[in-house]
Amino acid sequence: MLATDQTTAVAAALHGVRKIYRTRSQRVTALDGVTIVFPAGTFTAVMGPSGSGKSTLLQCAAGLDSPTEGTVEVAGVTVTKLNETQRTLLRRDRIGFVFQSFNLLPSLTAAQNVELPLRLARRRPSGAQIRDALAAVGLADRAKHRPTELSGGQQQRVAIARALISRPAVLFADEPTGALDSTTSREVLTLLRGLVDRERQTIVMVTHDPIAASYAHRVVFLADGRVVGQLADPTADAVAARLAHLES
Ligand SMILES: Nc1ncnc2c1ncn2[C@@H]1O[C@H](COP(=O)(O)OP(=O)(O)OP(=O)(O)O)[C@@H](O)[C@H]1O
């Protein structure tokens, strides 16, 4: 049984995380000693040039990949001490993930997509629970719609409701607005920020977009697998300037 502590002020943390990918001919250091804390109830954007290690950081933090060195904690659990089965359970019960491609099952309705994680965990969600989850993302009237009958932004909102149905300690989002137009992106980002402000949800989001990053409380910048800076209460202009400096 996994010990979890929902009152912890730290939702997730990485300590001295290194990730080295080895292929037959090459050795790539994707993360090179990353230490970072994600306090509960905060919204962090992770930015950096292409190949700087953003997705690797998210995958390691979410227990989808294992660091070569260092420790990862989520909800008071040391993820890096868990075996594969325990990690799967932790991901299922305490971690939410949203991707650029919404990854909804096309044959299921919005409500059925949202309840899927609980059903896979052999838990039977009540109708009210699913209705509340869809209402929280502004889709109370779309429960019976299939993904093809929803706009991109609505599909992403279903994916967010699905990720939140198990009340995860952290919601990790990898380019959640990457496939959306700017108006729809802003709606989804406003929704994410509202979940943090109203429900104290913790969110960690990888993005290339300075405007998206400006919805976060803090931006963490990566370069060559290292944390090279942070910006609190970021504006899009300040983020763009810092990014341009890192890319030059
Ligand atoms: N499975 C893998 N095998 C080998 N190398 C990998 C693997 N995954 C990532 N890498 C390498 O690790 C480094 C970091 O990759 P990562 O995808 O984390 O960067 P990123 O900042 O998310 O990039 P982008 O913004 O382009 O998506 C890159 O040099 C990449 O080529």
The ligand as a Tripos MOL2 file, in Angstrom:
@<TRIPOS>MOLECULE
LIG
   31    33     1     0     0
SMALL
NO_CHARGES

@<TRIPOS>ATOM
      1 N1         14.2150    7.9140  -25.7250 N.pl3     1 LIG1
      2 C1         15.2810    8.6690  -25.9890 C.ar      1 LIG1
      3 N2         16.4340    8.1010  -26.4220 N.ar      1 LIG1
      4 C2         17.5410    8.8410  -26.6670 C.ar      1 LIG1
      5 N3         17.5960   10.1830  -26.5220 N.ar      1 LIG1
      6 C3         16.4770   10.8010  -26.1070 C.ar      1 LIG1
      7 C4         15.2690   10.0930  -25.8190 C.ar      1 LIG1
      8 N4         14.3310   10.9720  -25.4150 N.ar      1 LIG1
      9 C5         14.9120   12.2000  -25.4580 C.ar      1 LIG1
     10 N5         16.1960   12.0850  -25.8470 N.ar      1 LIG1
     11 C6         17.1650   13.1860  -25.9800 C.3       1 LIG1
     12 O1         17.2100   13.8490  -24.7130 O.3       1 LIG1
     13 C7         17.3070   15.2650  -24.9130 C.3       1 LIG1
     14 C8         16.1370   15.9500  -24.2220 C.3       1 LIG1
     15 O2         14.9440   15.5880  -24.9000 O.3       1 LIG1
     16 P1         13.5070   16.1390  -24.4770 P.3       1 LIG1
     17 O3         12.4920   15.5060  -25.3760 O.co2     1 LIG1
     18 O4         13.3290   15.9730  -23.0110 O.co2     1 LIG1
     19 O5         13.6650   17.6830  -24.7960 O.3       1 LIG1
     20 P2         12.5450   18.8280  -24.9220 P.3       1 LIG1
     21 O6         13.1120   20.0300  -24.2470 O.co2     1 LIG1
     22 O7         11.2420   18.3240  -24.4580 O.co2     1 LIG1
     23 O8         12.5280   19.0660  -26.4860 O.3       1 LIG1
     24 P3         11.3830   19.6400  -27.4770 P.3       1 LIG1
     25 O9         11.1100   21.0440  -27.0270 O.co2     1 LIG1
     26 O10        12.0380   19.6080  -28.8250 O.co2     1 LIG1
     27 O11        10.1950   18.7270  -27.3570 O.co2     1 LIG1
     28 C9         17.3520   15.4990  -26.4190 C.3       1 LIG1
     29 O12        18.7170   15.6160  -26.8080 O.3       1 LIG1
     30 C10        16.7360   14.2300  -26.9800 C.3       1 LIG1
     31 O13        17.2500   13.9450  -28.2560 O.3       1 LIG1
@<TRIPOS>BOND
     1     1     2 1
     2     2     3 ar
     3     2     7 ar
     4     3     4 ar
     5     4     5 ar
     6     5     6 ar
     7     6     7 ar
     8     6    10 ar
     9     7     8 ar
    10     8     9 ar
    11     9    10 ar
    12    10    11 1
    13    11    12 1
    14    11    30 1
    15    12    13 1
    16    13    14 1
    17    13    28 1
    18    14    15 1
    19    15    16 1
    20    16    17 2
    21    16    18 1
    22    16    19 1
    23    19    20 1
    24    20    21 2
    25    20    22 1
    26    20    23 1
    27    23    24 1
    28    24    25 2
    29    24    26 1
    30    24    27 1
    31    28    29 1
    32    28    30 1
    33    30    31 1
@<TRIPOS>SUBSTRUCTURE
     1 LIG1         1 GROUP 0 **** ****
